[in-house]
Amino acid sequence: MNAKSIIIIVLVVLITILSMQNTQSVVVNMLFWQATYPLIILMYILLGIGFAAGYLARSVFKIFKKNKSSNDY
């Protein structure tokens, strides 16, 4: 086994443990509505939003950096 396989196995085990321990439901209040979701679902949604925000910020930074370097004389 190489290091990449070991890291993937460890991450899968940790994610499984995290998922199994966070199954309780939580109430989410947002302005005028209220919803009940399992905690792990909310954690994964927030993780996805974080990844998307990071990707978007990186893309915008690359565009600005590219435009700045092309405008230099």
C-alpha positions in Angstrom: 0.0 0.0 0.0 1.2 3.4 -0.8 0.8 6.6 1.2 -2.1 7.9 -0.9 -4.2 4.7 -0.2 -3.5 4.9 3.5 -4.6 8.5 3.7 -7.8 7.8 1.8 -8.6 4.9 4.0 -8.0 7.0 7.2 -10.2 9.8 5.8 -13.0 7.4 4.9 -12.9 5.9 8.4 -12.9 9.4 10.0 -15.8 10.6 7.9 -17.7 7.4 8.7 -17.2 8.0 12.5 -18.1 11.6 12.1 -21.3 10.7 10.3 -22.3 8.0 12.8 -21.8 10.3 15.8 -23.8 13.3 14.4 -27.1 11.8 13.5 -29.3 13.8 15.9 -31.7 16.3 14.5 -31.3 20.0 14.9 -33.7 22.8 14.4 -32.7 25.5 12.0 -34.5 28.9 12.3 -34.2 31.3 9.4 -36.2 34.5 9.5 -39.8 33.3 9.3 -39.3 29.5 8.7 -38.1 26.6 10.8 -36.8 23.3 9.6 -35.4 20.2 11.3 -32.5 18.4 9.7 -29.9 15.8 10.8 -26.8 17.5 12.0 -24.5 15.6 9.6 -26.5 16.8 6.6 -26.1 20.4 7.7 -22.4 19.8 8.2 -22.0 18.4 4.7 -24.0 21.3 3.2 -21.8 23.8 4.9 -18.7 22.0 3.8 -19.9 22.1 0.3 -20.7 25.8 0.6 -17.2 26.4 2.0 -15.6 24.5 -0.9 -17.7 26.4 -3.4 -16.8 29.7 -1.8 -13.1 28.8 -1.8 -13.2 27.8 -5.4 -15.0 30.9 -6.4 -12.6 33.1 -4.5 -9.6 31.3 -6.1 -11.1 31.7 -9.6 -11.8 35.4 -9.1 -8.3 36.0 -7.7 -6.8 34.2 -10.8 -8.9 36.4 -13.1 -7.8 39.6 -11.3 -4.2 38.5 -11.3 -4.3 37.6 -15.0 -5.9 41.0 -15.8 -3.4 42.9 -13.7 -0.4 41.2 -15.3 -1.8 41.8 -18.8 -2.3 45.5 -18.1 1.3 46.0 -16.9 3.5 47.8 -19.5 
